[in-house]
């Protein structure tokens, strides 16, 4: 048993048999710009087997894990000003801001 504080975002809750609980299974936390995830369970390999059994491939389980890794690895820009521009401009080209 563990406690989850209010800073966490719960993506999945645990389910025991047919009983749904309020205990988080997969949760995310961010502290000082560092993102963390906790998978509080075991047997994730069974999800992969079930995915293959249902769809004949592992695409959904792979996309699920890749999405989590991508979310955790991307650093958000805290800068209030963002400017996207081309690298090169022609001499007579107008610039609009």
Rosetta silent file (secondary structure, phi, psi, omega in degrees, C-alpha in Angstrom):
SEQUENCE: XXXXXXXXXXXXXXXXXXXXXXXXXXXXXXXXXXXXXXXXXXXXXXXXXXXXXXXXXXXXXXXXXXXXXXXXXXXXXXXXXXXXXXXXXXXXXXXXX
SCORE:     score description
SCORE:     0.000 S_00000001
   1 L     0.000  141.248  179.741    0.000    0.000    0.000 S_00000001
   2 L  -143.992  163.198  179.403    1.278    3.494   -0.786 S_00000001
   3 L  -108.457  140.876  177.303    0.034    7.056   -0.662 S_00000001
   4 L  -113.307  130.969  179.925   -0.254    9.343   -3.654 S_00000001
   5 L   -88.154  176.303 -173.587   -0.118   13.098   -3.133 S_00000001
   6 L   -74.073  -12.990  178.878   -2.180   15.703   -4.958 S_00000001
   7 L   -74.896  -11.450 -174.535    0.691   16.698   -7.294 S_00000001
   8 L   -86.748  151.881  173.174    0.354   13.411   -9.148 S_00000001
   9 E  -114.303  117.348 -179.025   -1.658   12.721  -12.264 S_00000001
  10 E   -89.966  124.373  177.621   -3.144    9.230  -12.318 S_00000001
  11 E   -93.370  -43.079 -179.428   -3.507    7.689  -15.763 S_00000001
  12 E  -130.713  139.068  172.944   -4.637    4.187  -14.741 S_00000001
  13 E  -102.591  154.252 -179.693   -6.206    2.861  -11.544 S_00000001
  14 E   -71.811  149.996  175.849   -5.762   -0.672  -10.267 S_00000001
  15 E  -135.507  125.834 -179.971   -8.422   -3.294  -10.812 S_00000001
  16 E  -110.008  106.762 -175.010   -8.461   -6.541   -8.824 S_00000001
  17 L    66.128 -117.795  177.735  -10.546   -9.106  -10.674 S_00000001
  18 L  -103.664    1.183 -177.043  -13.784   -7.257  -11.397 S_00000001
  19 E   -93.165  118.181  174.985  -13.363   -4.776   -8.533 S_00000001
  20 E   -83.856  140.798 -179.904  -12.114   -1.313   -9.533 S_00000001
  21 E  -119.003  173.659  175.645  -10.101    0.538   -6.902 S_00000001
  22 E   -98.846    4.478  178.349   -8.946    4.106   -6.394 S_00000001
  23 E   -76.262  128.595  179.751   -5.311    2.994   -6.036 S_00000001
  24 E   -67.376  139.444  172.937   -3.176    4.304   -8.920 S_00000001
  25 E   -99.403  -42.634  177.610   -1.587    1.755  -11.230 S_00000001
  26 E  -131.819  119.768  179.923    0.211    4.257  -13.464 S_00000001
  27 E  -135.412  157.103 -179.009    0.843    7.778  -12.270 S_00000001
  28 E  -121.577  150.245 -179.707    2.955   10.745  -13.290 S_00000001
  29 E  -145.651  142.853  175.645    4.648   13.394  -11.200 S_00000001
  30 E  -127.332  129.564 -179.393    6.635   16.517  -12.037 S_00000001
  31 E  -138.808  119.797 -179.413    9.013   18.156   -9.594 S_00000001
  32 L    54.542   41.611  178.539   11.342   21.043  -10.508 S_00000001
  33 L    78.428    2.072  179.719   10.896   20.359  -14.231 S_00000001
  34 E  -105.016  119.813 -178.778   11.741   16.663  -13.856 S_00000001
  35 E   -91.301  142.240  178.592    8.991   14.268  -14.907 S_00000001
  36 E  -136.463  152.725  175.600    8.627   10.850  -13.333 S_00000001
  37 E  -130.368  146.978  177.260    6.302    7.901  -13.846 S_00000001
  38 E  -129.329  123.131  172.659    5.429    5.054  -11.505 S_00000001
  39 E  -105.516  103.788 -173.844    3.955    1.770  -12.679 S_00000001
  40 L   -95.447   66.035 -179.502    2.778    0.152   -9.447 S_00000001
  41 L  -165.876 -176.262  178.943    2.131   -3.318  -10.708 S_00000001
  42 L  -138.428  167.018  175.542    3.609   -6.391  -12.252 S_00000001
  43 L    80.027   28.095  177.861    3.000   -8.536  -15.290 S_00000001
  44 H   -59.579  -28.258  178.442    3.116   -5.832  -17.944 S_00000001
  45 H   -58.748  -26.478  177.618    4.329   -8.542  -20.301 S_00000001
  46 H   -68.956  -31.906  176.971    0.789   -9.984  -20.116 S_00000001
  47 H   -62.212  -40.475  179.156   -0.580   -6.758  -21.645 S_00000001
  48 H   -64.329  -43.180  177.606    1.714   -7.366  -24.604 S_00000001
  49 H   -63.431  -42.059  178.947    0.509  -10.956  -24.965 S_00000001
  50 H   -64.623  -39.584  177.231   -3.111   -9.822  -24.740 S_00000001
  51 H   -60.506  -45.140  179.474   -2.467   -7.147  -27.378 S_00000001
  52 H   -66.916  -39.143  179.214   -1.029   -9.762  -29.725 S_00000001
  53 H   -63.744  -39.604 -176.990   -3.886  -12.170  -28.985 S_00000001
  54 H   -80.065  -35.194 -171.152   -6.512   -9.487  -29.714 S_00000001
  55 H  -121.061   -8.761  179.874   -4.903   -7.744  -32.713 S_00000001
  56 L    79.260    9.979  177.355   -2.232  -10.060  -34.087 S_00000001
  57 L  -156.955  177.761 -178.482    0.539   -7.528  -33.374 S_00000001
  58 L  -109.299   18.916 -171.860    2.130   -5.494  -30.566 S_00000001
  59 H   -60.305  -46.814 -177.041    1.383   -2.053  -32.003 S_00000001
  60 H   -64.441  -44.660 -179.754   -0.895   -0.793  -29.206 S_00000001
  61 H   -67.766  -36.501  177.148    1.364   -1.862  -26.358 S_00000001
  62 H   -66.345  -44.409  178.786    4.425   -0.441  -28.136 S_00000001
  63 H   -62.991  -36.339  178.830    2.679    2.882  -28.807 S_00000001
  64 H   -62.010  -50.427 -179.937    1.586    3.033  -25.173 S_00000001
  65 H   -66.453  -43.526  179.411    5.137    2.634  -23.854 S_00000001
  66 H   -62.166  -36.972  177.730    6.634    4.932  -26.504 S_00000001
  67 H   -65.627  -39.569  177.802    4.107    7.649  -25.640 S_00000001
  68 H   -65.159  -46.134  179.698    5.038    7.428  -21.962 S_00000001
  69 H   -62.594  -41.867  179.129    8.769    7.584  -22.746 S_00000001
  70 H   -63.847  -44.153  178.305    8.234   10.520  -25.098 S_00000001
  71 H   -59.889  -42.615 -177.894    6.207   12.420  -22.496 S_00000001
  72 H   -71.710  -29.319 -173.977    8.874   11.838  -19.858 S_00000001
  73 H   -90.392  -19.647 -178.311   11.797   12.783  -22.098 S_00000001
  74 L   -79.385  127.789  176.580   10.455   16.007  -23.645 S_00000001
  75 L   -95.030  128.329  179.870   11.481   19.138  -21.803 S_00000001
  76 L   -81.015  142.102  177.895    8.932   21.913  -21.937 S_00000001
  77 L   -78.836  126.546  178.427   10.119   25.389  -22.768 S_00000001
  78 L   -94.141    1.995 -178.392    9.519   27.775  -19.876 S_00000001
  79 L   -71.842  132.940 -179.916   10.364   30.784  -22.025 S_00000001
  80 L   -74.848  -13.865 -176.987    7.466   33.260  -22.350 S_00000001
  81 L  -119.987  123.122  177.185    8.590   34.220  -25.867 S_00000001
  82 L  -122.706  135.063 -179.685    8.760   31.760  -28.731 S_00000001
  83 L  -134.219  123.176  178.776    9.820   32.700  -32.223 S_00000001
  84 L  -113.922  124.617 -177.372    9.833   30.309  -35.155 S_00000001
  85 L  -144.545  162.473  174.468   11.568   31.511  -38.300 S_00000001
  86 L   -72.179  161.276  178.984   13.288   30.275  -41.401 S_00000001
  87 L   -78.956  -33.065 -176.379   17.070   30.060  -41.385 S_00000001
  88 L  -131.063  143.562  175.772   17.563   32.128  -44.552 S_00000001
  89 L  -127.907  150.938  175.575   15.678   35.015  -46.131 S_00000001
  90 L   -76.660  157.025 -175.497   16.054   36.642  -49.520 S_00000001
  91 L   -61.127  -35.975 -177.497   17.394   40.159  -49.649 S_00000001
  92 L  -102.706   12.427 -178.336   14.117   41.656  -50.886 S_00000001
  93 L   -80.537  133.092  178.862   11.784   39.394  -48.892 S_00000001
  94 L   -76.869  142.014  175.362    9.351   41.100  -46.510 S_00000001
  95 L  -109.873  130.494  179.569    9.345   40.027  -42.877 S_00000001
  96 L  -119.866  125.377  179.305    6.090   40.086  -40.951 S_00000001
  97 L  -107.979    0.000    0.000    6.081   39.798  -37.149 S_00000001
